[in-house]
Amino acid sequence: MGRRAYGVLTCLVLACACRRDRASPEVRPDAAPPAVVSAKPVEDAAPPDAAIADAATALVPSRAYRGTIGSLPVFVRLRGETGPLTGRYLYESRDTYLELVGQADDAGAFTLEERDPGGKVTGRIVGKRGASGELVGTWTRPNGKGPLPLRVKPWARKPDDPLRLVETSYARSVPAKEGTNAEGERACTYSFKGSRVIGHDDEAAENRINEAIREAESSGQWMPGDPSRKSCARAMGSELETTIDFNELGVFCLVVATSSYEHDTPHPNYAKSIVLVDANDGSPIKLDLKAGAGDKIAARWRAAFPRIEESDFQNGLCREAVNIEAPLLVDRNGIRFDTMNSDPYVIRGACSFELPWADVAPLLEPKSLLHGVAKRMKAR
């Protein structure tokens, strides 16, 4: 049975090979020269195609590099060592990746084509892989001008290394419509200050963390400015700002604060979203409590907001908001439960309850990530 199956598979493979030979791909007259480097001349070779190269290298793990093009620091992620190459890179001062596709021969010589997010060719890289894995070569514009030296070396994050981030921000305003009660150039204003993780040696982890950040940004009160909008009927403002509360020891905690409001009013709609993830794989972090630890935390929480005879309104709301499943923040002082929204009111941080690291470790399971962090922070 095994030999019969092997024979059938062999016939199928041969048939597919013959069919491919009969229907060779058509090359456009204006196609770029083949991006192939070989010890012997390569004739009639089609230029590298990103889709074909991606399929050929999809199961090959990517390798991370850091170095420079000219004097500018870059981060490179590349799949493949011989044959098809695919990857992307960015200048470390920016948050936009440029795609790479090309070929490498058995001697380590390679040619890469650089493309912007729209698919336009924006550069070419020719070089060679060194004995220790470094990539050395030359970057040029598509027309071959403006050569810059490239040198990057293999790089990997250490588990305790902080994540590297780049800030993205913009601000815009839209004037008021005629005949409305909105006044002035600030009828509608938008302010955005966000962050993105770049240069993680694990591409999947980087994508997971950035997706969590994007979800946090879209879940609050911030209303993005419509680029096509020319005027506003109401004087409204919208703001978003991210801050990094913790970024070490394998833990990453980012806070997204959003608000929308009518200008000159003292009570904006305000919300906070929290991203708390394992910095090494991008997975969410939750409290892994020992049995009975939740009751101890709840008791300390209520004790932090004692009853006040004259006015117990705010403390009463905070006592009722006790919830160990509330969004969890991590900072250098300890862990903090933050019940920002207590319907029908919004209390800006008034119900925050923090446990110092020295008190956190005994409450957590010994094998949990936060337990290890608590012990190390306590020792500092």
Helices and strands as residue ranges (DSSP letters): H 2-22, H 50-57, E 62-69, E 72-79, E 83-91, E 98-104, E 109-115, E 121-129, E 135-140, E 148-154, E 164-174, E 188-198, H 203-218, E 236-248, E 251-262, E 269-278, H 293-303, H 313-320, E 328-330, E 334-337, E 341-342, E 345-346, E 353-356, H 357-360, G 361-363, H 369-378
